[in-house]
């Protein structure tokens, strides 16, 4: 595996709230500070319409203006098989959306074994990225500092963080965790044991 790449995946497309411009600014600072020319930033996402295409063109021009276009790759509308390959070859999962309600992409990064670097707000801060299972940042300077930190970690340290992140995701966000939380919540208001309902009992038998 390459493992010398930073990846940002946006299943919903290149929308302004995803703030990929901040990713480019942070990556530029990281390259300048670390002197690393062997690290790549891959921006992955769907393109829905002309506005999205124009936004991608703006990001390409920004990368060129920052002098990092040779280190930045845009992957548009890739199939799932290629997305899996990109994630497998990447070290860091980068998220920069401010105050995202939840952040399923952050959960997917952690489940895929990437070192997650997410925005220090909203769902990622409150519900997803816990201590020793990922990092948070807000400004380009903070993202840069965390990238320097991550790329300075040993293989043992990286492996430990991947393990903790995957365990956290499995414990908090798996289908089983959702089922148990849902049932526990309903029990507080309904005089019924949902495990006796066919669909829930079938889920238990499949485990």
GILINKA-V861734 format. One record per helix or strand of 2 or more residues. SS is the DSSP state (2 for helix, 1 for strand). FROM is the first residue (numbers start at 1). TO is the last residue. Records with the same first field share a line. If there is no record, write none. Layout:
SS->FROM-TO ; FROM-TO
This chain:
1->5-10 ; 40-45 ; 72-76 ; 92-94 ; 115-119 ; 135-137
2->16-18 ; 20-34 ; 50-66 ; 69-71 ; 80-88 ; 104-111 ; 122-128 ; 140-151 ; 155-173 ; 175-187 ; 194-196 ; 198-206
